[in-house]
Amino acid sequence: MLKIENLNVWFGSGRDRVNAVQNANFAVKSGASFGLVGESGSGKSTILRAIMGLTKNWSGKVYVDGTQTSIKKHNSFYKTVQMVFQDPYASLHPRHSVDQVLGETLYLHGFQDIDARVVHLLDDVGLEAKFRFRYPHQLSGGQRQRVAIARALAPEPKVLLLDEPTSALDVSVQAEILNLLSDLRSRNSLTYIMVSHDLAVVSHMCESLAVMKDSEIVEIMDVSTLRNSKACHPYSQQLLLASI
Amino acid sequence: MTLLDVKDLWVKFPTHQGLFEAVRGVSFTLGRERLAIVGESGSGKSMTGRAILRLIRPPGVVTADRISLEGVNLLHKTEREMRDVRGQKISMVMQDPKFSLNPVMTIGQQIIEAYRLHSNATKSEAYEKSIEMLEAVSIRDQKRVMRAYPHEMSGGMGQRIMIAMMLIPDPEILIADEPTSALDVSVQRQVLSIIDSLVKERGMGLIFISHDLNLVTDFCDRVLIMYAGRIVEVCDAKNLHKAKHPYTQGLLNSLPKLHDPQKRLEVLNRDPAWSTVASISGRI
């Protein structure tokens, strides 16, 4: 579904150049869920941003659904890939109601039956109809993240990029959102790439994962390998120790 | 020995919908121990910490039978007297170093200022002491760090600098309000072990405010669990997984477990009765 070859991402130029991602390679099968873990600054979010086209300075090859994407994205790309961001407090426009947020997204993607779709989307993410005309400040963190997920689902994508979708939330709310994401994946046969610093969350959500350190992927393994503490790279072992 | 004794603490804020009670009748004592306060956001745990230092400003209202520090009631102190308590007797480490350090002062200036406010030390003495404190929180290359500005520091370093600043006047009690939640897992442990060793060495009392139950079990002696402004359960940290209150159990069960995979995570079902039951006392 999604394949990345020799991805390099950098910021700045000359002596200020920072190589944020170096030589990243991985592939995710259709319907699978893939995790990216590592400490902050290791480049895991940058990979998602590069796939999404939010960062322009990258080289390498990104294949989505068999076709190679270029730096300039075509509209059809955004119908296939969507992203959910970390902080639901920052990723929703404070002066747009839930209806406007979802309606505008649907309009931009050229849907006709916007009204029916907004109702359907809210239902999909487990929000009651009364939330439709509320503003973000009238919602709790968990409800906002549900709106952000609904917005990502609006163009009916096949791939969702999840950038720490629950790290700003309480554990009880985290459980609800993770359950919602699992349900949506099986119902809509979505493919997930999930960034997290929490190994327990990644092992719950994903089948395989990549460990990143200092802008490089140091190890790719199955979750069962992780569970049996059979990680090979010393950094993965260290990460595992820190999270028990 | 009891360092801090809080009895029947209430924190209220007037709103358009009437009086909002953020903390509702909380009582606890703190000895030379590591006491954790856990709960979800909005449960009133941070407000409890702030109320102890009298940091809640009008229109917020704090009432209590007493908040006494070594037998002296803090509620009767004037604002001027409180300034001697803050920092010197009770220190607080805030959540995010990015918002708590002054961005236009060097680290050195800030630590030296914090120290000289509470003692009559000369500049050079304060400088020596600051270097010493930075060393105590395992920061290498202290002289460079003293010259640096906060934006040149990583999150973990910033938090350690905050801890150094808070510990320099040698307080009796440290209130740490989510000191590690802005940090990476690997750095978290490091910061915690620094706080831990300092608390042990100096025999301080620690109030550790956190939402992370696993962290608290490893790190603290006693745990107060707060829900909707009240303490719903008090237990020893090592017995936290045997907690009886359905709220505590719900929080524990909603965590994904690395070595015990489940198909679905358990979701907390909130019982409206939890918020009406009177607060449990955390006094010993």
Interface residues (C-beta under 8 A of the other chain):
Chain A: E39 S40 G41 G141 D170 V171 S172 V173 Q174 A175 E176 L178 N179 S182 H197 D198 L199 A200 V201 S203 H204 L226 R227 Q238 L239 A242 S243 I244
Chain B: E40 S41 S154 G155 D184 V185 S186 V187 Q188 R189 H211 D212 L213 G250 L251 S254 L255 P256 K257 L258 H259 P261 Q262 R264 L265 E266 V267 L268
